């Protein structure tokens, strides 16, 4: 469930970064986040941690609760490091996807809320009163409702060094490539 949600989240962020819109994203930012995934049976899983972003498509999600995980991408590969399982999973991202379509279809809904429908999925993106990203909500491929809330958002005009965006893990972790 988390892997699909993480991949969909990557797709949404890649889309936000590649499309022109009223949603302003800086060259880089860091933020705390809380992520709640709610199943169709109303069971909830909550995660929290920090996020680093540096353009054009580099992210590092550091999950701290309830488990310690890192999710890193350079726009070509998505790497998930599960420190509790001592395992890494690497996925190549399909470069043929035209993700900019999601934001091209985004419509201003009200004050700080934008709604987009793309390939039968609805996305809600909310910004704060300064136009900074504050929430993303969507349904994942397993019909789970996903809500991510950002706090302590710090936008920057400078890129974050690549070394800070890498997932670090011991060499003896099991590796899965897909």
C-alpha positions as a Markdown table, in Angstrom:
| # | Residue | x | y | z |
|---|---|---|---|---|
| 1 | Unk | 0.0 | 0.0 | 0.0 |
| 2 | Unk | 2.8 | 2.4 | 0.9 |
| 3 | Unk | 4.8 | 1.6 | -2.3 |
| 4 | Unk | 1.8 | 2.5 | -4.6 |
| 5 | Unk | 1.1 | 5.6 | -2.6 |
| 6 | Unk | 4.7 | 6.7 | -2.7 |
| 7 | Unk | 4.8 | 6.1 | -6.5 |
| 8 | Unk | 1.6 | 8.1 | -7.0 |
| 9 | Unk | 3.0 | 10.8 | -4.8 |
| 10 | Unk | 6.1 | 11.0 | -6.9 |
| 11 | Unk | 4.0 | 11.3 | -10.0 |
| 12 | Unk | 2.0 | 14.1 | -8.5 |
| 13 | Unk | 5.1 | 16.0 | -7.5 |
| 14 | Unk | 6.7 | 15.4 | -10.9 |
| 15 | Unk | 3.6 | 16.8 | -12.4 |
| 16 | Unk | 3.6 | 19.8 | -10.2 |
| 17 | Unk | 7.1 | 20.6 | -11.1 |
| 18 | Unk | 6.8 | 20.1 | -14.9 |
| 19 | Unk | 3.7 | 22.1 | -15.5 |
| 20 | Unk | 3.0 | 25.8 | -15.5 |
| 21 | Unk | 0.3 | 26.7 | -13.0 |
| 22 | Unk | -0.7 | 29.2 | -10.3 |
| 23 | Unk | 0.9 | 26.8 | -7.8 |
| 24 | Unk | 4.3 | 28.2 | -7.1 |
| 25 | Unk | 7.2 | 25.8 | -6.3 |
| 26 | Unk | 10.6 | 27.1 | -5.6 |
| 27 | Unk | 14.0 | 25.8 | -6.7 |
| 28 | Unk | 14.1 | 23.8 | -3.4 |
| 29 | Unk | 12.2 | 23.4 | -0.2 |
| 30 | Unk | 12.1 | 21.4 | 3.0 |
| 31 | Unk | 9.1 | 20.6 | 5.1 |
| 32 | Unk | 7.7 | 18.3 | 7.7 |
| 33 | Unk | 4.8 | 16.1 | 6.6 |
| 34 | Unk | 2.1 | 13.9 | 7.9 |
| 35 | Unk | 0.6 | 11.3 | 5.6 |
| 36 | Unk | -2.7 | 9.5 | 6.3 |
| 37 | Unk | -3.8 | 6.6 | 4.1 |
| 38 | Unk | -7.4 | 5.5 | 4.7 |
| 39 | Unk | -8.7 | 2.2 | 3.3 |
| 40 | Unk | -12.1 | 1.8 | 1.9 |
| 41 | Unk | -12.9 | 0.0 | 5.2 |
| 42 | Unk | -12.0 | 3.1 | 7.0 |
| 43 | Unk | -8.7 | 1.7 | 8.5 |
| 44 | Unk | -6.0 | 4.3 | 8.8 |
| 45 | Unk | -2.3 | 4.3 | 8.7 |
| 46 | Unk | -0.4 | 7.5 | 9.6 |
| 47 | Unk | 3.1 | 8.3 | 8.7 |
| 48 | Unk | 5.3 | 11.4 | 9.4 |
| 49 | Unk | 8.7 | 12.7 | 8.6 |
| 50 | Unk | 10.5 | 15.3 | 6.6 |
| 51 | Unk | 10.8 | 16.1 | 2.9 |
| 52 | Unk | 13.6 | 17.7 | 0.9 |
| 53 | Unk | 13.0 | 18.8 | -2.7 |
| 54 | Unk | 15.4 | 20.3 | -5.2 |
| 55 | Unk | 14.5 | 21.0 | -8.8 |
| 56 | Unk | 14.1 | 19.7 | -11.2 |
| 57 | Unk | 12.8 | 16.3 | -9.8 |
| 58 | Unk | 14.9 | 15.4 | -6.8 |
| 59 | Unk | 13.1 | 14.4 | -3.6 |
| 60 | Unk | 14.0 | 12.7 | -0.3 |
| 61 | Unk | 11.2 | 11.6 | 1.9 |
| 62 | Unk | 12.5 | 10.6 | 5.4 |
| 63 | Unk | 9.7 | 8.7 | 7.2 |
| 64 | Unk | 10.3 | 8.6 | 11.0 |
| 65 | Unk | 7.0 | 7.2 | 12.3 |
| 66 | Unk | 5.7 | 4.6 | 12.6 |
| 67 | Unk | 8.7 | 3.0 | 10.8 |
| 68 | Unk | 12.0 | 4.4 | 9.6 |
| 69 | Unk | 12.1 | 4.6 | 5.8 |
| 70 | Unk | 13.7 | 6.8 | 3.2 |
| 71 | Unk | 12.3 | 7.4 | -0.3 |
| 72 | Unk | 14.6 | 9.1 | -2.8 |
| 73 | Unk | 14.3 | 9.9 | -6.5 |
| 74 | Unk | 16.2 | 11.7 | -9.2 |
| 75 | Unk | 13.3 | 11.6 | -11.6 |
| 76 | Unk | 14.6 | 8.4 | -13.2 |
| 77 | Unk | 14.7 | 5.9 | -10.4 |
| 78 | Unk | 12.7 | 5.6 | -7.1 |
| 79 | Unk | 14.6 | 4.1 | -4.2 |
| 80 | Unk | 12.9 | 3.0 | -1.1 |
| 81 | Unk | 15.0 | 2.1 | 1.9 |
| 82 | Unk | 13.3 | 0.3 | 4.7 |
| 83 | Unk | 15.6 | 0.4 | 7.7 |
| 84 | Unk | 13.4 | -1.8 | 9.9 |
| 85 | Unk | 13.5 | -4.6 | 7.2 |
| 86 | Unk | 17.1 | -3.8 | 6.3 |
| 87 | Unk | 16.0 | -3.7 | 2.6 |
| 88 | Unk | 16.1 | -1.5 | -0.4 |
| 89 | Unk | 13.7 | -1.5 | -3.4 |
| 90 | Unk | 14.6 | 0.3 | -6.6 |
| 91 | Unk | 12.1 | 1.1 | -9.3 |
| 92 | Unk | 12.6 | 2.7 | -12.7 |
| 93 | Unk | 10.1 | 5.5 | -13.5 |
| 94 | Unk | 8.3 | 5.3 | -16.8 |
| 95 | Unk | 9.6 | 8.3 | -18.7 |
| 96 | Unk | 6.8 | 8.0 | -21.3 |
| 97 | Unk | 4.2 | 9.4 | -18.9 |
| 98 | Unk | 2.9 | 12.9 | -19.7 |
| 99 | Unk | 2.4 | 14.0 | -16.1 |
| 100 | Unk | 2.0 | 17.7 | -17.0 |
| 101 | Unk | -1.6 | 16.9 | -18.0 |
| 102 | Unk | -2.7 | 16.7 | -14.4 |
| 103 | Unk | -1.9 | 20.4 | -13.8 |
| 104 | Unk | -3.0 | 21.5 | -17.2 |
| 105 | Unk | -6.4 | 20.2 | -16.2 |
| 106 | Unk | -6.2 | 21.8 | -12.7 |
| 107 | Unk | -9.0 | 24.2 | -12.1 |
| 108 | Unk | -9.2 | 26.9 | -9.5 |
| 109 | Unk | -11.8 | 25.6 | -7.1 |
| 110 | Unk | -11.8 | 28.2 | -4.3 |
| 111 | Unk | -9.4 | 30.5 | -2.4 |
| 112 | Unk | -6.4 | 28.1 | -2.0 |
| 113 | Unk | -7.7 | 24.9 | -3.6 |
| 114 | Unk | -7.1 | 23.4 | -7.1 |
| 115 | Unk | -8.8 | 20.3 | -8.5 |
| 116 | Unk | -7.6 | 18.2 | -11.4 |
| 117 | Unk | -9.0 | 15.1 | -13.0 |
| 118 | Unk | -6.7 | 13.0 | -15.0 |
| 119 | Unk | -7.2 | 9.4 | -16.3 |
| 120 | Unk | -10.2 | 9.0 | -14.1 |
| 121 | Unk | -8.4 | 10.1 | -10.9 |
| 122 | Unk | -9.2 | 13.2 | -8.9 |
| 123 | Unk | -6.4 | 15.3 | -7.3 |
| 124 | Unk | -6.9 | 18.1 | -4.8 |
| 125 | Unk | -3.9 | 20.4 | -4.2 |
| 126 | Unk | -4.1 | 23.1 | -1.6 |
| 127 | Unk | -1.7 | 26.0 | -1.1 |
| 128 | Unk | -1.4 | 28.3 | 1.9 |
| 129 | Unk | -2.1 | 32.1 | 1.6 |
| 130 | Unk | 1.5 | 32.7 | 0.3 |
| 131 | Unk | 0.9 | 30.2 | -2.5 |
| 132 | Unk | 3.1 | 27.5 | -0.9 |
| 133 | Unk | 2.2 | 23.9 | -1.2 |
| 134 | Unk | 0.3 | 22.8 | 2.0 |
| 135 | Unk | -1.8 | 19.7 | 1.2 |
| 136 | Unk | -2.3 | 17.0 | -1.5 |
| 137 | Unk | -5.2 | 14.5 | -1.5 |
| 138 | Unk | -6.0 | 11.7 | -3.9 |
| 139 | Unk | -7.2 | 8.1 | -4.2 |
| 140 | Unk | -4.4 | 5.6 | -4.9 |
| 141 | Unk | -4.7 | 2.5 | -7.1 |
| 142 | Unk | -6.0 | 0.4 | -4.3 |
| 143 | Unk | -8.9 | 2.9 | -3.6 |
| 144 | Unk | -7.2 | 4.2 | -0.5 |
| 145 | Unk | -7.7 | 7.9 | 0.3 |
| 146 | Unk | -4.3 | 9.6 | 0.7 |
| 147 | Unk | -3.9 | 12.9 | 2.5 |
| 148 | Unk | -0.5 | 14.6 | 2.9 |
| 149 | Unk | -0.2 | 17.7 | 5.0 |
| 150 | Unk | 3.0 | 19.8 | 4.9 |
| 151 | Unk | 4.1 | 22.0 | 7.8 |
| 152 | Unk | 7.2 | 24.1 | 8.6 |
| 153 | Unk | 7.5 | 24.7 | 4.8 |
| 154 | Unk | 10.8 | 26.5 | 4.0 |
| 155 | Unk | 11.1 | 27.6 | 0.3 |
| 156 | Unk | 14.6 | 28.4 | -1.0 |
| 157 | Unk | 16.1 | 29.9 | -4.2 |
| 158 | Unk | 19.1 | 27.6 | -3.9 |
| 159 | Unk | 19.4 | 24.0 | -4.9 |
| 160 | Unk | 20.0 | 21.4 | -2.1 |
| 161 | Unk | 23.3 | 19.5 | -2.7 |
| 162 | Unk | 22.8 | 16.1 | -4.3 |
| 163 | Unk | 24.6 | 14.4 | -1.4 |
| 164 | Unk | 21.8 | 15.5 | 1.0 |
| 165 | Unk | 19.1 | 14.0 | -1.3 |
| 166 | Unk | 20.6 | 10.5 | -1.5 |
| 167 | Unk | 19.3 | 7.6 | 0.5 |
| 168 | Unk | 22.1 | 6.2 | 2.6 |
| 169 | Unk | 22.1 | 2.7 | 3.9 |
| 170 | Unk | 24.5 | -0.1 | 4.9 |
| 171 | Unk | 25.9 | -2.2 | 2.1 |
| 172 | Unk | 24.6 | -5.4 | 3.6 |
| 173 | Unk | 20.9 | -4.5 | 3.2 |
| 174 | Unk | 18.9 | -6.8 | 0.9 |
| 175 | Unk | 18.4 | -5.2 | -2.6 |
| 176 | Unk | 15.3 | -5.6 | -4.8 |
| 177 | Unk | 15.4 | -4.2 | -8.3 |
| 178 | Unk | 12.2 | -3.9 | -10.3 |
